[in-house]
């Protein structure tokens, strides 16, 4: 039997199946997801009641009854506010008509149509309002259908509506709410058993990873929901109070709507502000109240979205802003309005699972807010792209929280090491190499706050204490320059020499007569050259103290030291802090290195 050489990717097939299942079975998944969300919110309260010796079933019933009572109370107050607003709508007609006609060009046909439409809407509201003073004949004469005795309406037979469909439309939300309540109660009753079953199903032998994932997801979602609830309730109270002082009718209703709608990412705040702004236009003759209303919502949203929420939420959500937007669109397309409400908690779960399950790591990379590239990789990547400005910004950002020594040791040297590795693979051309090394020199000189003076001016005898020589090429020279600049900041006299033939390096060492020589080498190219240079220096100057610094060498350090045939007292080092520590102790420096570097 012939087999396909290119089978379809299993990951894509599984993703399509999962998305299709979420869409087709949304009638079940939406109540279940909402129930899980409510159970996470209610679990701390239920656990508290259990700790005071109340049986679980009674604790759950107590919490659910209190919650349903609060929902009923809010619903009752909201309905009363809506009825009051409906009765007041006709009284706003004259103000809105005057405002429309006061606009430039209000006499045109479009604005007149707007006024006529609002006029007809007011009549319809009055017609259906109990106790309306309009007579039935007046209502019929003013009906937008345009019927009259001289012009009877055409009659069309329409099949009777399905009574079951009407009942379904009426009872559908109530049934859904009941299903969510039942799911929530059963999840709260058996939450430990449900947790264990999920671990057994999804763990696949990774018990520790799944336990950490569940704890992390639960903590993040709980913290996010509680903080969001606190922020939104405070937001609604401020909106209600502000609209009350401005004079907007039914201010408590709009404050409640603002608190609820803010649970919807992106679209919630504009929806909450729309009706109060329209009312401010309809109720008041001038524009001051409308501007005050818009200013209230704009100021609150700017403060909450850009200052309060980032400070409170911080890393507890773990989602990038783009991920929140994409997830909101995706879950809305799949599940509609409930998907928009659930989008952030569901995406948090996906990101947490991606952090602990290797096969789902791509979710954490795509949706998470943690940097996916370390600073030294970012710096090197920007140099590869010949983007000097952004490469400089990477180092500037790192230097805000770290010392110069950390910058050199953790960012610059590892980036140059990556360049040497690419050069070893023949994937880095000569022009790119020159750009990387030259740009690094220039950026380092620009970033340092205090210019490095001539080291020989610091001592009267003018002798160089440390001479940094490159083993082979420009990369070795740049790192030697970094080491010498740090040593100068510590108060030593240090000089770095340029690259050149070994004979020139030997001549420079003989001429300088330093107290110590540091051979700077970046693997893999400079390894053999460092050994050759070390052997010649030992032969020419047997009393000279020599350090071999093979930066970020990841091999067997003792074996390499044996291979280099180091003399007694000479050292083989691999990191910048090691070199600084050894030189400071060798030269008798009593200063603390870290303080000297940061000064």
Phi, psi and omega in degrees: 000132181285138179250150180286135179281334182236080180293151181296145181297125183295323181299316179295320180296316179296320179297318179296317180297316181296315181296319178297319179295318178299323181284313185289327181257028183295335179299328179269317187290325182295308176299323180295317179294318178295323178295319177298321179295314178296322180295323176296321179290324186271343183302316179301320180292318178297318179297322178297316179295325177293326181291339177263029171071028174263129180303150186301315183297321178291321178297318180294315180298319179298313181295318181294318179298315178299318181295315179295324177296318177296319178297316179297318179297315179296319179297321179295312179298322180294317180297321178295319177297320180294319178297317178297320178295319180298321180289336182270347185303314182300332182287346181271359188296311185298318180298316182292322178296316179298321181292321179296316182288342179280348179287152176299130180079019183290346181278357181287170188293325183296314181291326176296323178295322177298317180296317179297321180296316179295324178298314179294322179297321179296321178295320180294321178296318179294326182292327182263358180276130179300139180080018181293143182275355181285134177284156180301322180293323179294320179297319182292322181292326181268007182295137180292351179286339175079024180275149178201163179301326180281344182224078183294155179282146173286134183259131179233130180282125180244131179300145180297142180291151179291119182297328179294326178293321178295318178296321180296318179296328181281316186268349183307306179299323179294319178296317179299317178297320178296319178297318179298318179297317180295315178302316182298317180297314183290326177293319179294325180291322184240042185293325178292317179296320178295320177298315181296321179293322179293320178296318179294325183283316187259350186292314181060035182089352180263066185298315181296315181296317181291323177297314178296320180296315180296315179297317181295313181297315180298315180297315182296314183291317178300312181296318181296313183294318180294318178293319179295321177298317179296315181296315184291322177296316177298320178300314180295321179296317180294319178297314179299316179294317180296317179293328177295316179290328176291328179108013180289131179295150178056044182302320178300325179297317182287330174294318177296318179297321179295319180295321181285315185291339179290350173287345178270120180297135171071306187275340185297306181301315176298322178296322180293328183275342188297306186293316176301324179292318178297320178294322178297329176286326185276330187274320188254143185287326181269191181252358185296315183292325177294318179294322178295321179294314178296321178295323178299309181293319182295314181295315180299315184293322178296314181294315184290314186287326187256345183236302188291308183297314177300324179289320183282313184285312180054233182269010184287336178271310176078022180245144174282155179303321178295323179296321178297318179294313181296318180295322178298317179293316183297309183290333175292319177295325182280314188240003179073214183302316177300328178296326177294321179292322185271356190300312182293311178300320180295320180290326174300317178300317180296319181294319179296317178298323179294334180283335186248345179247115185304321182293341179252017183299333181296332178293319178295323180290318185284323190253340184285167180256000179282144179299132180268347176241130177291160184304321183291328176288320176300315182298314180294320180296321178290326175293321177299326179275007182054034178259086184294323183295313181290326175299320178295321180295326177298315179291321179297318179295319180292325184286348179294325184248351185238167179274170178297321178299317178297320180299312181294316187286324188258344184238301190291309182296315175299325178294317177294328176295321176297322178296320178294322178294318177294325177294323178296329179273001181064032177253005181233115183282173186293322179296319178294321178300312181298320180297316182297312184289317181293318179296321179297318177301313184294318181295318180299317180295325181284327185286328184291129183293315183254124179296143181276122182276174179294120185296332182288345178282347184280341181231145184292327182282344176070013181280140178276126179279321181228128176246118180263119182242138178282144180285327188211301193228192185296324179299316178297323180293319181297316180293322175299322176297318179299315180297316181295324180292322177293321179295322178296321178296333177279352178102009178266161173265113183224145181222141174248138183258155177283168178290157179175178177300157182300325181297321179290322178296317179297319179296320179294320178294317180295321181290319184285324182053060184283167175283337182204145176241133177244117177272115182266125184216134175249123179290159006264346188292321192276000186297305181295322180294324178295320178295319180295314180297320179297316181297318181291322178295321178296321181291317185283322183227082186295335181271358183284135176276125187236138171245137171251115181252101177262092192296130177056038175286128185252009181270201181278106185294312179300319179296321179292323178297320177295320180297323181282349179057057182291139176283165181296131181093342177277153187233150173244111186241158185234349182230159180293316177300323177298315181296316179296318180296315181295317182294318180297317179291325181292321182272000176078029180281127178266357183284151175282127188299315186297320179292324180292322181293321184282346183285000000 
